Amino acid sequence: MDAISERDRMRFGGHGDVKQELPRLRAATGQEALRRLLPGYVRHFVEAAAPALGLRLDGDLDGLFALRPIDRGALDPLWEVFENSDDYPQDASAKLTVYRPKGDDAVFVHPGEPVFERLRSLALERFSVDARRGAPFIDPTTSKPYLVFVAEFSIVRRQGESIHNRLVALKVDHRGRFELCPVEHFLLLRGCDRFPSEHVSFAARAAEVELLAGEFLRTNVAEPLLAERRDELRSTLSERENFLTRGFDFQAAELASSRRSLTEKVQHGQATARTTLERVKEQQRALDQRKAAAVAALRAEPDELAVGGILLLARALVVPSSVAAELERYDAHVEAIAMQVVRAFEEAAGAMVRDVSTAPKARAAGLSDYPGFDLLAVYPSGHRRAIEVKGRAGTGEVDVSANEWARACNLRDEYWLHVVFDCAAAYPRLVRVQDPFAKLLAKSGGVIVTPRDIFAAGETGWAPTSEASPLPELLRSLFWDHRIEDLRWPTHRDLVIGRVLQSGGTDAIAWLRSAVPDVDLASWIRGRHGHGLDARQLRFWQVVLKLPEVDVDGWVARARESSWGARSAS
């Protein structure tokens, strides 16, 4: 009976398996939603950078657009990109998009893509000096001025190799108090039309405060992060050392096999094999020394990490404003971010989403001019959601209008209130309330709802998806530089395969070989000509995956010539 139960469990899964996986699936869909937010950030950058670089945007930023020169020669740096790439379609400069195209007939502008990177480098080249010099901005949500410093720092190995970069922003108030804040907060601010002379004495302290800000970042941000990275390396040292030792053991076995074969050939009178035999014996004698050196280097790795330089990228004076129009503009920007977050969530969950937040958009969707909600989401099953979106820069009360109240009353289960808190932070928080009329709204025509009530009545996190799966916990130690909750299989297939091939222990390798057939792993390595693996790792996988010796010999030779391969093979 036990055997039958175990067979059924393996075939159909244990009781509650789906329930146990839901939190991980929600995290996976959260990553998908964040990926869908990227076009909004890219669009914002392109809209701001293009006119500043003497370019204008022609076309539809929701579809295809083109970059045209306003100033003579403004487009020349981009022509070099278009003309030197065989991957772009004909007339690529007029076929740009910030959304992933379905075919190859458009250029998908995103970080890492040549057009985006050229625009980014041009903006940095043109305006980096101005950013370091500083400028005044308006924050209608503050009552006192403050200084802002945006800086970048890195964690490096002793030889200068950067392994982690971080962008940080630091606020300093008029009393000299420091506070870390999201860089995204400043995307909501508008530049001043004139320099606020009433704050000139405070602005004059910027150079002095900048030195203190750098020391604050080193002491309170960079050095704690360095300690965290060192602890992570030390916590995984045993597993990584075990993998390294196994690699040497496989190499020792390979050399022993070669020595036996060559010895037999020499005994049978093949004189040409004697030279090769002596070389193998020399390699065997050196193997223990190489192993000891490699293990010592691995154990010393945490202490090789250090904080790199802290580089100031920009500074600003931020002043308050009591002008109502400034607060309205700020609130509109917050609402736009909230709309992006909610739309990304619904699309990641499989819905077709229509923006019906204005009268023309509502009419285009076949609704009345003021339907009482902002988004209409239609799922493949035909299920519809009428979604009212509210955004807050941090946290705060939510005001539901009389029209929204009435629609919530009429639609009930089809009506959703989506509130996005922390729109001015790196990770906005989405809370969803189905049938808010029953769960939140009072009997008055309009009502104020507190964040506490919203969190109590709503759902947080992300809906499950079947597109991809979260990584198993046993792989966590391999991704010390990532949040493993943000990684999915097979979405991040190449990253995961590379890490397991490089540093995976017995359990990680077993998981990978159960997910990917050996023949596909061999093809993966061959397709990259062994890049990313050092000499020992290549020999290890040669034996495990039965890779052709003639191929691996070439990859090993190249790996030993590189700085990483030479260090790990010595």
N, C-alpha and C positions, 0 to 999 in steps of 0.2 A: 504493500500500500504506500509506503514511504517513497519507493521508487516511482510509482505512478504519479504521486503528488508532485514530486520533483520534476518529472517529465512535463506535467501540465504547467507547472510554474515557469519552466524554461520556455515552453511553447507559447503560453498565453500571458505570462506575467503574473506577478503576485498581486494580492488584493491591495488596492489603493495605490498601485504604481502610477497611474495617471495623475492622481491627486498629488503625489509626492513630486512629480515632475512639473506641475503647474508654475511654481515660483521661478524655476529655471527657464521655462518656456516664455514666461512673461518678460524676464530679463532679456531673452533673445529678441523678442519683438521690440523691446525698448531700444535695442541697438539698431534695429531696422528703422525705427521711427527717427532716431537721431541721424541716421544716414540720409533720410529723406529731408531733413532740415538743412543739409549742406547747401543745396541750390539757393536757399534764401540768403545765406551768408555770402556766397559767391556773387549773387546778384547785387547785393548791397555794396560789395567791394567794387564791382565793375561800374555800377552807376556813379559811385563817388570818384573812382580813379580816372575814368575815361575823360571827362571834361577837364580835369586838372592836368591831364597829359596832352591836351590839345586834340582830343578825339571826341566824336559824337556817336551816339548809338542810333542806328537806323533799324527799324523792324520792331518785332514784338519780343520783349524779354520773357514772355511766357512761352514763346516758341523759338523761332529763328531770328537772329539779329546780325547786324554787320557793324564793324568799326570803320568810321570814315574820318579822314583828317580834317580838322578845323585849321590847324597851323601847318604851314608847309613843312614836310619831312616828319610830321608827328607819327605817321604810320610806318616809316622806314624800318625801325627795329623789329616790328612784327612781320614785315615782309620776309625778313631773313628766316623767321620760323616757318612761315607758310611754304616758302620755296625750298627749304632744306629737308622737308619731311615727305616721304612717300606714302605716309599713312593718311594724309588728309585728302578729302575729295577735291575735285576741281572747283575753283572759285571758293576756296575754303573761307576766305575772309568775310564772305557774305552768308556763311552757313554756320554761325556760332550758336550754341545753346548752353544754358546752365543746367539743363536736365538731361539725364542719360537718354540718348536717342535709341530708337529700336533697331536702326540699321547703321551703315557706315557712311551715310550721306550727309553727316553733320559733324562738327567738332564739339565734343563735350568738354566745356571749359570747367576745370576743377583743379584743386591743388595737386601738383605733380605733373599736370599736363603742360606742354611747352608754351601755349598761348598764355595760360594763367601765370606760369612762372615768369614769363617775360614781362607781363604787366606788373607783376609783383616787384620784380627787380627794378623796373623803370620807376615805379612809385617810390621805392626805397632810395634809389639813387637821387631822385629829384627832390624828395622832401625830408630825408633823414636829418639834415642839418636843421631845418625848420622845426622838426619834432623835438630835437634836443634843446633848441632855443626856447621853445614853449609858446603857449598861447592861452588866452582866456576863454572859458566856457561857462554856460549857464546851467545851473541845476535848480529847477523850480521846487524841488522837494526839500531843500536845505534852507536853514535860516542863517547860517554862518559860512564864510568862505573857507576853502581848504585847498591845499596843494596836492597834486597827484604826480607820482613818479611811476612810469612803466619801465620795467627792467627785465633783462633776460640773464639767467645764469645756467650753468651746466655742471654735471657731475662727470669727471674725467678720470681716465687711468693716468698713471704717472707719466706715460709717454705722450700724453696730450690727446689721446683718443676720447672723444665725447661719447658717453653712453646714455646720457639723459639731459634734455633741455627743458627748461620751464620758463614760461612767461608769467610775470606777476605784476600786480598793481598795488601801490601803497598810498593811502590817504594820510595826510598830516594836517591836523586842524590848527586853528589860530593859537592854541595853547601848546603846540608841539607834541601832541599825542599821535602815535602811529597806529594805523589800522589797515590790515590787509583787506582788499576788496576785489571782486571779480573784474577782470578787464572788460567784460561785456557791459558793465555798468556805464562805461563811457561812450558806448555806441548809441546810447539814448540821449546824449547831451548835444546841445547846439552851440556853435561858436558865437562869441559876442560880436556885435556889429562895431563896437568901439572898445578901447581898453578902459576898464572900470577904474578911473583915477582914484576913487575913494579907497581902493585896496592896493595902491601902489607900494605902500610900506611893507605890507605883508608879502607881496610878490618879490620885493627886493631881498627877502630872506631865503629865496629858493636855493641859491648856490650853497649857502651855509647848511641848510636843511638837507640838501642832497647828499652831503657827506655822511650825515647821521643816518639817512635813509639806507645808504649802502651798507653801513655797519649793522643796522637793524635787520636787513634782509639776510646778511651772512649769518648772523647769530641766531635768528628766530625762524628762518626758513631753510636756507641752504645747508647749514650744518646738521640740523635734525633730519633732513632728507638724506644726507650722506650717511648718517648713523643708521637710518632705516635700510638703506641699500646694503650696507655692510652686514647688518643683521640677517638680511634675506640671503645673502651669499653664504654666510656661515651656517644658516639653518639647512641649506641644501648641499653643504659640502660633502657629507657622507655619501649621498646618492651620486653626485657628480664624480667623486673620487672612485667609487665603485665602477662606474661606467668607464672611466679612464683606465683603470686597472684591467678590466675585461678586454679593452682594446689592445693593451700590451700583451695580454695572455693569448689573444688570437694571433697577434703578430709573432709571438714566440712559437706558437704551434705551427704557423706557416713556415717559419725558418727551420724548425725541426724537421718538418716534412721535406722541405727542399734539401736539407743536409743529408737525410737518409737516401733520397733519390740520387743526389750527386755522388755520395759515397759509393753506392752500387755501381754507378757509371765508371768511377775511377777504378774500382776493383775489377771491372770488366775490360780495363785497358783503354778507356776513353780519356786520353791525356788532356784534351781540351776542356774537360769538366773540372780539372784540378784548380784552375784559377778561380772559377766561379765558386767552388767549394770553399776555398780559403776566404773569399769575400763574405760568404754566408757565415763562416765561423767568426769573422771579425764583427759582423753585425750582431751575432748572438752575444759576444763578449760586451759589446757596447749597449746592449738592450737594457740591462739593469740600471746602468748609469742614466740613460735617457728616461727610463721610467721614474727614477728617483727625482730627476730634475723636473719632470713634468708634474709630478705630485707636489713637489715643493712650490712650483709656480702656482698651482691651483690653490694651495693653502694660503699663499701670500696674496692672492687676488683681492680679498677684502681690504687689506691694508694699502693696496696700490691705488684705491679710489681716493679722489680728492675733489674739493670744490674748485671749479674753474673760476675765471673772472666774472664779476657781476657788471654787466654792460647796461648803462642807461640808454634807453631807446627814445623816451619822450617824457616831457613834463608839462604840467598845465596848472593854471590858476582857475579854480572853479568858484563861481560866485552865485549867491542866491538871486532870485527874481520874484517880484510880487505881481508881475504882469500876468493876467489871466490867460492870455493867448499862449504864453510859454508853457503853462501847466497843461493846457489843452493839447498842444503839440506833443508834449512828453507822454501824456496819457494815450494819445493816438498811436505813438510808436510802441508803447507797451502792449496795446491791444493787437497791433500787427504781429508782434512776436507771439502772442498767445494764439492767434489764428494759425500761424505757421506750425506751432507745436501740436495743436489739436488736429489740423489737417494731416500732418505727418503720422500721427497716431492712427487715425481712421484708415488712411491709405495703407499703412503697414498691416492693419488687420484685415485688409481685403476689400474695403469699400471704395466705390466711386463717389467723389466728394464734389459738391457744387457750392460755390460761394454765393450766398443770397443775402449778404449783409447790407446791400444798397438796393434802392428801388429798381434801377435798370437791371441789375444782376438777378433780382428776384423775378422780374417779369420774363427775363430770358429763360429762367428755369420753369416757367409756367405757374408762378405763384403770384399772390397779390403784392402790391408795392412794399408793404411792411408786414412780413409774415410772422414777426415776433421771435425769430431765431436767426443765427448767422450762417450756419452751414447745414446743407442737406446731404446726408450720407446714405447711399443705397448699396446694400450688400448683394452678392451674387444670388442669395436665396430670395431676394425681393424685399427683405426687411429694410425698413426706412428708419432713420434717426433724424429728428429735428433737433439741432444742437445749438444752444445759446452759449457763446464764448465770453468769458470774463478774464481779464488779465490784471495782474498786480506786479509791480516792480519787486516788491518783497512779499509781505503778507498784509492783509487789510480786509475790511468789510466789503461785501458785494451788494450792490444796489440792483434789484430786479424791478424793471419798469412795469407799468400797468399793462402795456401791450404784451410783454413777455409773460407776465402773470396769467393773462387770459389764455394765451396759447398753451402754456403749461397745463392749465386747467382743462382745456379741451382735448389735448393730445395725450396727456397722462403718460403711459408707458413708452410712447414713441418720442417723448420730449426728454432731452438730456441737458443738464447744466454742466458744462466743462469749465472749471476754474483753473487757471495756470498761475501758480504762485512763483515768485523768484524769477520773473522774466528778465531782471537785470543781473542775473547770476549765470554761471557757466552751465548749470543743470536745472532748468525750470522744472517745477513739480506740477504734474497734472493730477487733478482730482475730478472724478466723474460722478455725477449724481443722476440716476435714472428716476423719472417721475418726481422732480423736485417739488411739485405742487403738494404731493402727499407727504414728502419727507421734510420739507423746509419752510414752505411759504405760509405766511399767516393769512388771515381773511381780508386784509386790507388790499387796496389796489396795487400798491407798490410796497416793497419790503426790503429792509436791510438784513443781510445774513452774515453772521460772524464766521471767521475762519474755523473756529472750533466746531461750530455746527456743520459746516461743509465737510470737514474731515470725518466727523462722526457719521454722517449720512452717506458719504461717497466711497468710491473705489479708487485706490491708488495703484501705482505700478502699471504694467502693460498687459494687454490681452495675449493669450497664447497663440502661437503660430506653428504651422507644420512645415515651414520652409526650411528650417535648419534647427540644429540641436546644440545646446550648450556643451561645453567641454567637460569631461569628467574631472572630479576633484583631484584625482591622482596626477593630473598634469599641471596643477597649480604651481609647483616649484619651478617649472620650466619657463614660466612667464612672469618672472619677478618684475619686469618692466612694463607689464600690462595689467589691467584689471581683467582677470580671467572671466568674470561675469559678462564682459563686453565682447568676448570672443565666441564664435559659433562654428560648428562643423556642419557642412563643408564650406561655409562662406569664407573662412580664413584657412582654407585647406593648405596652401603653400606654406604659410607661416607655421602652422602646426606640424606639418611633415618635417620641415626644416629643423624645428626645435627638437623634435623627438629623435630624428636621425643624428643630431649633434650631441644631445645631452640626456636623452631619455634613459631611464632605468629599466629594469626587467618588466615591471608592470606597464610602463608607458609604451615600451616596444610591443608588448603583447597586445595592448589595446590598438595600437596603430596597425599591426598586421591583421587584426580582426576586422578593421575598418577598411583597409586598403590591401588588395591582393599583392603578394610579393612581386608579381610580374609588373604591376603598376608602380610599385615603389622603385623597382629597378629602372623602369622607363623614366620616372621622375628624376632620378640621379643622372641617367644618361642624357636626358634632355637639357640638363644644366651643366653637363660635362664635369660633374663632380664639384662644381663651385659651391663654397659654403662649408665644405667638410675638410678637415685636415687629414694628414697622411694616415694617422692611426685609424680614424673613423672610416676612411675609404677602404682600408684593408679589412676592417671589421665587416663592413657591409658587402665587400666583395665575397667574403666567405658565406655570409648569411643569405645573400640574395643571388649568389652564383653569377656575379658580374664577370664579363670577359676580362681576363688578366691583361690583355694587350691594352684595353681601354683604361683600366685602373692604373697601370704602370705610368701612363702619360699624365693622368690626373695627379698621382702622387708626386711625380717629379715637379709638376707645376706648383703644387701645394707647398712643397719643401723650399721652393724658391721664394715664395711669398713670406712677408714678415710674420703673419700668423702661423702659417704652416711650418716655417722654420723654427719658431719658438716652441710650438707644440710637439715637434718631432725631435727636438734636441734633448 
